[in-house]
Amino acid sequence: MRRFSLSLLCFLLAASLRAEKVTLPAVASVVGLNPFFSDVRVFNTSYSSSLNVTATYHCFLASCPASAPQLQITLAPRQSKAYDDMVANAFGAPGSGGGVEFDFSGGEDQLVVTSRLYSTTPVPTVGMFIAGVSSSKAHTVSVMTSVRNGGSGEGFRTNAGFYNPNDAAANVTLQIFNGGAAAGNPVTKSVAAHSGSQINGIFGVAGAGSVATGNATIVATSSVPILAYAAVLDNHTTDPIFVAGAPDQPSDGSSAPTAHTVHVGRGGTNFVDDVSGTGVTTANVGDTVTWVWEGDLHHGSHSGACVGGGGGGSPYGGMTPQGYGGGCTGDGLWQSGTQIAPYSYSYTLTEAGTFHYFCDVHQNAMTGRVVVNP
């Protein structure tokens, strides 16, 4: 019994001394058209114990140092320390951005890290509050809500990013949803361990730049737990808000299948998806795509790849002669045959992946693709 108690005591002591980590997923010291700086504060919550902290800067934007700089911090009980423009002044890495990991050996809640990421242009300054978070706040599926995009002209724009605090690389897919439906294409990024990525103007990158919304969401799905975030900026006032990724539920496959419509021959030689307004259709496994013919030219929807050219257009605009293009090979997944309006053809998607297709008549001058999420 005594031996068991001694072992238990050793276990409890080891548990109380285990290393903890708090991560700031986004910091910067960038001078340019829109300069951004991070003022960071660290605080020891203990009334009796000092705290030793190792802060490591992991750069992944702009002019990164050759190695990850570190800062040793000692905090007396209830002490707070301030690090204005931390990236430049404490880490000596001006002109860069990334994340900071704070390792410490105190209790789980003994270290509090907060920051203000702000811009000095325009005057007066604008900024947003970003809190340091523990590793338990990293998730494989995260959702960012209150996402906005103003379309053309003044309005809102959204940058989305993530930080990978793991020792393994992360493969991350970000998908915008508006009104419950996918908007644009998935954006996929792969980053190394203890690194991150930021996609500026994610609506435009995803091919949904024309979508105007004040209530969209972004779902980030990752191979390892990540700290996902979005920065929503008002183009008129430059006022930004920071949206931390919240834990989301993975798709259980129980949602009802969605019907997608692609207009064949709209504008002459184009495939035009109803949602994206382009030749790209984003769907889920189980959804059905229906191609609807328009105009007075013969077209077909034939799954397969093309060599060179393509993109849903031609140098002849809407006056493309029958037979323009070439270099396409069908893969047997679906084939409508050559048709003319009025006609429609449907195919139900049974597997995830990206599937290219082309017009049987216009070949690589008239192509599209279907991106199928699991």
RAGI-V950230 format. One record per residue. RES is the residue in one letter. D_CENTER is the distance of its C-alpha to the mean C-alpha in Angstrom with 2 decimals. Layout:
# RAGI-V950230
res=RES d_center=D_CENTER
res=RES d_center=D_CENTER
This chain:
# RAGI-V950230
res=M d_center=54.14
res=R d_center=54.20
res=R d_center=52.18
res=F d_center=49.53
res=S d_center=49.36
res=L d_center=49.06
res=S d_center=46.19
res=L d_center=44.45
res=L d_center=45.00
res=C d_center=43.53
res=F d_center=40.44
res=L d_center=39.99
res=L d_center=40.51
res=A d_center=37.96
res=A d_center=35.42
res=S d_center=36.11
res=L d_center=35.57
res=R d_center=32.37
res=A d_center=29.63
res=E d_center=26.90
res=K d_center=23.68
res=V d_center=21.75
res=T d_center=18.52
res=L d_center=17.37
res=P d_center=13.64
res=A d_center=13.95
res=V d_center=17.27
res=A d_center=18.61
res=S d_center=21.91
res=V d_center=21.41
res=V d_center=24.29
res=G d_center=23.97
res=L d_center=23.67
res=N d_center=21.40
res=P d_center=22.43
res=F d_center=20.59
res=F d_center=22.23
res=S d_center=21.82
res=D d_center=24.92
res=V d_center=24.78
res=R d_center=27.26
res=V d_center=28.24
res=F d_center=30.75
res=N d_center=32.96
res=T d_center=33.67
res=S d_center=36.73
res=Y d_center=40.24
res=S d_center=41.95
res=S d_center=39.76
res=S d_center=38.37
res=L d_center=34.90
res=N d_center=33.96
res=V d_center=30.36
res=T d_center=28.75
res=A d_center=25.77
res=T d_center=23.84
res=Y d_center=21.56
res=H d_center=18.83
res=C d_center=17.89
res=F d_center=15.00
res=L d_center=15.28
res=A d_center=18.45
res=S d_center=21.85
res=C d_center=21.41
res=P d_center=24.65
res=A d_center=25.99
res=S d_center=25.81
res=A d_center=24.10
res=P d_center=26.52
res=Q d_center=27.76
res=L d_center=29.60
res=Q d_center=32.14
res=I d_center=32.56
res=T d_center=35.46
res=L d_center=35.50
res=A d_center=38.77
res=P d_center=38.90
res=R d_center=37.20
res=Q d_center=36.38
res=S d_center=33.47
res=K d_center=32.58
res=A d_center=30.82
res=Y d_center=28.90
res=D d_center=28.38
res=D d_center=26.07
res=M d_center=25.50
res=V d_center=23.63
res=A d_center=26.57
res=N d_center=29.50
res=A d_center=28.91
res=F d_center=26.99
res=G d_center=28.43
res=A d_center=25.20
res=P d_center=25.17
res=G d_center=22.91
res=S d_center=19.88
res=G d_center=16.90
res=G d_center=15.35
res=G d_center=16.03
res=V d_center=19.45
res=E d_center=20.77
res=F d_center=24.06
res=D d_center=26.28
res=F d_center=29.45
res=S d_center=32.21
res=G d_center=33.07
res=G d_center=32.41
res=E d_center=29.00
res=D d_center=29.05
res=Q d_center=31.15
res=L d_center=28.52
res=V d_center=26.65
res=V d_center=24.22
res=T d_center=23.12
res=S d_center=22.04
res=R d_center=22.03
res=L d_center=19.63
res=Y d_center=21.58
res=S d_center=22.58
res=T d_center=26.26
res=T d_center=25.95
res=P d_center=27.16
res=V d_center=30.05
res=P d_center=30.00
res=T d_center=26.84
res=V d_center=23.69
res=G d_center=21.48
res=M d_center=19.34
res=F d_center=20.03
res=I d_center=17.83
res=A d_center=19.44
res=G d_center=19.61
res=V d_center=18.84
res=S d_center=20.46
res=S d_center=19.13
res=S d_center=19.77
res=K d_center=16.85
res=A d_center=14.39
res=H d_center=13.40
res=T d_center=12.50
res=V d_center=11.35
res=S d_center=9.98
res=V d_center=10.00
res=M d_center=9.61
res=T d_center=12.70
res=S d_center=14.73
res=V d_center=12.11
res=R d_center=14.22
res=N d_center=14.75
res=G d_center=18.29
res=G d_center=18.59
res=S d_center=21.21
res=G d_center=23.26
res=E d_center=22.94
res=G d_center=20.50
res=F d_center=17.06
res=R d_center=13.89
res=T d_center=10.47
res=N d_center=8.40
res=A d_center=5.13
res=G d_center=5.29
res=F d_center=6.97
res=Y d_center=10.54
res=N d_center=12.39
res=P d_center=15.93
res=N d_center=17.46
res=D d_center=20.09
res=A d_center=18.37
res=A d_center=15.54
res=A d_center=12.16
res=N d_center=10.73
res=V d_center=7.22
res=T d_center=6.21
res=L d_center=3.84
res=Q d_center=6.92
res=I d_center=8.53
res=F d_center=11.99
res=N d_center=14.96
res=G d_center=18.29
res=G d_center=17.31
res=A d_center=16.62
res=A d_center=13.61
res=A d_center=13.10
res=G d_center=12.48
res=N d_center=11.16
res=P d_center=8.45
res=V d_center=6.27
res=T d_center=7.27
res=K d_center=7.69
res=S d_center=10.73
res=V d_center=11.97
res=A d_center=15.40
res=A d_center=16.75
res=H d_center=16.65
res=S d_center=14.07
res=G d_center=10.52
res=S d_center=8.26
res=Q d_center=7.32
res=I d_center=6.51
res=N d_center=9.56
res=G d_center=10.46
res=I d_center=7.42
res=F d_center=10.18
res=G d_center=12.32
res=V d_center=10.18
res=A d_center=9.65
res=G d_center=13.40
res=A d_center=13.68
res=G d_center=14.91
res=S d_center=18.14
res=V d_center=16.90
res=A d_center=18.42
res=T d_center=17.42
res=G d_center=17.88
res=N d_center=16.67
res=A d_center=13.40
res=T d_center=10.88
res=I d_center=7.25
res=V d_center=7.56
res=A d_center=5.85
res=T d_center=8.67
res=S d_center=9.91
res=S d_center=13.32
res=V d_center=14.17
res=P d_center=13.65
res=I d_center=11.01
res=L d_center=10.83
res=A d_center=7.60
res=Y d_center=8.17
res=A d_center=8.24
res=A d_center=11.20
res=V d_center=13.10
res=L d_center=15.92
res=D d_center=19.18
res=N d_center=20.33
res=H d_center=23.90
res=T d_center=24.33
res=T d_center=21.42
res=D d_center=21.03
res=P d_center=17.62
res=I d_center=16.44
res=F d_center=14.17
res=V d_center=12.45
res=A d_center=12.23
res=G d_center=10.50
res=A d_center=13.50
res=P d_center=14.62
res=D d_center=14.28
res=Q d_center=16.64
res=P d_center=15.92
res=S d_center=17.34
res=D d_center=21.07
res=G d_center=21.88
res=S d_center=24.34
res=S d_center=22.90
res=A d_center=25.06
res=P d_center=24.32
res=T d_center=23.23
res=A d_center=25.25
res=H d_center=23.75
res=T d_center=25.99
res=V d_center=26.07
res=H d_center=28.86
res=V d_center=30.81
res=G d_center=32.64
res=R d_center=31.28
res=G d_center=32.45
res=G d_center=34.39
res=T d_center=32.24
res=N d_center=28.72
res=F d_center=26.66
res=V d_center=24.89
res=D d_center=22.56
res=D d_center=23.34
res=V d_center=19.79
res=S d_center=17.99
res=G d_center=21.26
res=T d_center=20.78
res=G d_center=21.82
res=V d_center=18.60
res=T d_center=18.68
res=T d_center=15.87
res=A d_center=17.66
res=N d_center=18.19
res=V d_center=21.02
res=G d_center=24.19
res=D d_center=23.38
res=T d_center=25.93
res=V d_center=25.64
res=T d_center=28.74
res=W d_center=29.69
res=V d_center=32.18
res=W d_center=34.48
res=E d_center=35.41
res=G d_center=37.86
res=D d_center=40.88
res=L d_center=39.54
res=H d_center=39.32
res=H d_center=35.86
res=G d_center=34.40
res=S d_center=31.15
res=H d_center=31.30
res=S d_center=28.60
res=G d_center=28.47
res=A d_center=27.49
res=C d_center=28.98
res=V d_center=29.98
res=G d_center=29.23
res=G d_center=29.08
res=G d_center=27.45
res=G d_center=24.64
res=G d_center=26.59
res=G d_center=29.21
res=S d_center=32.28
res=P d_center=34.47
res=Y d_center=36.81
res=G d_center=34.49
res=G d_center=35.82
res=M d_center=39.11
res=T d_center=37.99
res=P d_center=41.04
res=Q d_center=40.96
res=G d_center=40.13
res=Y d_center=37.99
res=G d_center=35.64
res=G d_center=35.70
res=G d_center=34.22
res=C d_center=32.49
res=T d_center=33.10
res=G d_center=32.59
res=D d_center=31.31
res=G d_center=33.17
res=L d_center=30.28
res=W d_center=31.31
res=Q d_center=33.77
res=S d_center=35.11
res=G d_center=37.93
res=T d_center=38.93
res=Q d_center=39.32
res=I d_center=40.02
res=A d_center=39.30
res=P d_center=39.81
res=Y d_center=37.96
res=S d_center=34.89
res=Y d_center=33.43
res=S d_center=31.04
res=Y d_center=29.20
res=T d_center=27.55
res=L d_center=24.53
res=T d_center=25.39
res=E d_center=22.83
res=A d_center=19.14
res=G d_center=18.28
res=T d_center=18.31
res=F d_center=21.80
res=H d_center=23.39
res=Y d_center=26.50
res=F d_center=29.14
res=C d_center=32.20
res=D d_center=35.41
res=V d_center=37.28
res=H d_center=35.02
res=Q d_center=33.19
res=N d_center=30.63
res=A d_center=31.19
res=M d_center=29.56
res=T d_center=26.56
res=G d_center=23.50
res=R d_center=20.99
res=V d_center=19.73
res=V d_center=16.38
res=V d_center=17.25
res=N d_center=14.98
res=P d_center=16.98
